[in-house]
Amino acid sequence: MHYHFDKKSDIIFALMLRTSLLCILILSFVTLNAQDTLPRFTVKPLGKNKVQISWVNPYKGLIQLNIQKSFDSTRNFRTIYTATSPELPTNGFIDQEVIAGTKYYYRIFYMQNGGNYFFSETISNQSYTTPQGPATLPEPIDTDVTVFKKDSLYKKFVFADFKKFRDSLSNKTKDTLTRVDQNKFVWKPFQPKPIWKASVYVFTNTQGYPTIQLPLFKQKNYRIVFMEEDGTHLFSIEKVSDSPLMLDKTNFFKSGWFWFELYENGDLLEKNKFFLGK
């Protein structure tokens, strides 16, 4: 079976196709412009039990983005969503854990490559208005910029030197530079997590029992102090008279991490910890 379209039908079909494409473009434009640009974002109720959080990402190298929620506008925020692709230019999330009539507060935490991180403004689900257009985080005013290192004044920069300093931190280190005012920043050097190394003197053996092993226990005077993880004193062995020496788990009352201090002839030889399972 063959279909034949006359010229008039072809024109009508072409017009319908053009109209459909135009509608799709308009819908895409409206959807894009319904989202605010970080550090702004849009919070929009969807019925009584859902809230849509959406945003536009103008930054390159965004490596983390979390949506946080609270019943209070200033504290007790908890993360309810972590973006799997924070670098996407547009994204969103629907909070389905919403009780009708309850006021919630939302904010976005996002981190750039290099460690710089920011918190967005805080928006309530009951304060939705039509977005007024994108807004990006403003650059510092072109005057002196003050940088603190932790809690102490580090240096005052002229604006051009500050930009070099900021770019150097971002590109060459994992340090964090956080804005606390228009022209005031706090520099926090990156602190790698210490790598724990098990002790060769006090450890948990293959049967799960705390064990003391001191090869020179007959020639030297060894004393051991055991503590809970918060530093609370548990008990002490004033003189280790046998090695290897296996301790009873009941001495520690529970499972978890325990600290010890090992003294050799009165001098601290090692301070370390071990894990005791159930």
Protein Blocks (a to p, Z undefined) as FASTA:
>chain_A
ZZdddfklmmmmmmmmmmmmmmmmmmmmmmmmmpccdfbdcdddehjlbccdddddfbgh
iabdcddddfbfkgoiacfbdcfblmbmbdcdddfbbcehiacddddddddehiiacddd
dddfklcccdebdcdddddddbdddddehjacfbdcdfklmmmmmmmmmmmmccdcddfb
fkbccdddddddddddddfkbccdfkopacdddfklmmpccddddddfkopafbdcfbac
bdcddddfklnopacdddddddeehiafbdcdddddZZ
